Amino acid sequence: MKTDLTDTTASKINKALVKVRRAIGTPAVGMVLTLVIVTDEENAYDALKAAGDASREHPSRTLVVIKRVSRSPRDRTQSRLDAEVRVGADAGTGETVVLRLHGEVVDHAQSVVLPLLLPDAPVVVWWPVNAPLDPANDPLGALAQRRVTDTYACEQPVKELAARADAYTPGDTDLSWTRITPWRSMLAAALDQVACQVQGVEVEGEEFNPSCELLAMWLADRLDVPVRRTRSSGPGLTAVRMDTDCGPIVLDRADGSLATLAIQGQPKRAVALKRRDTAELIAEELRRLDPDDTYASALRYGVERLKQENGGDAPAKGEGQGGGREAVPAPVESAAKGPAAEATAEAPVKRAAAK
């Protein structure tokens, strides 16, 4: 059920939510959190669809904040709030309010959102695009326990990682980090099966893919070994090779769907490692609302430090040799670990490397 409100207020929106819930026979509020999506008109549909799919696992009140650009100076001085209230089948298992802000109210979005938050429930703010450089100090981000960005949607995603590291506040996270959860789980499980010392790692993937950089930084941070970052044509992450004193461990995914795990002395096995859609990524992020210390440690390892250990920008595989996936740059010894990398949650990798 949908209700459109033009030139409205937060108080009228709350009354409309109560009225619509009673009309469809569900007066009780059974939602576990408030999800605030800050986006533009172009990306609102995809973000709202992903949030609706994720609400099947996490029933929530979804507030979509769309800041409309005024066309003339006179329009920019006239404030107006339009809203679309969705409850029932039109809003998944929760309820949705689409807020369109016009004029001066654009600069005061937090005053519109605050009265609409569920009482005594966590708040998550998600920027599908155009995230602020410092999410925790953003007026809307300051309302949340969890702040979700996506560096993959930025024009310069790898440089954006450095800005995220400088401005990191507990509660920040990145969907580029969420995308590599299956890779981290598979690599940790592979190292748990052997009693070998890891001597070096190679991470292969697209050139401007922040997930590849984050995986390389995580491995360098956790294993304290040289990590080579090489480029391929994708899609996304394509392979990770860990050189150990017992032989190589290789996780290769050439097609973006099915991967092959090869461990020295064991038969090769096929593992499902498909690229997940945004709804699955958001659902995973909503499962935990505490600070992600492992992400923080990997992020603070630093893109620049990773480049320095690769002797500058890593060349593409096969560059200068007729293409293909052949050559890799020589490893350079990594610097000593910083104090932020000492205590993190991914203990299986550390233990296996030390065996």
Buried (B, 14 or more C-beta within 10 A) or exposed (E): BEBEBEEBEBEBBBBBBEEBBEEEEEEEBEBBBBBBBBBBEEBBEBBBBBBBBBBEBBBBBBBBBBBBEBEEEEEBEEBBBBBBBBBBEBBBBBBBBBBBBBBEBBEEBBEBBEEBBBEEBBBBBBBBBEBBEBBBEBBBBBBBBBBBBBBBBBEEBBBBBBBBBEBBBEBBBBBBBBBBEBBBEBBBBBBEEBEBBBBBBBBBBBBBBBBBBBBBBBBBBBBBBBBBBBBBEBBBBBBBBBBBEBBEBBBBBBEBEEBBBBBEEEEEEEBEBEBBEBBBBBBBBBEEBEBBBBBBBBBBBBBEBBBEBBEEEBBBBBBEEEEEBEEBBEBEEBEEBEEBBEEBEBEBBBEBBEE
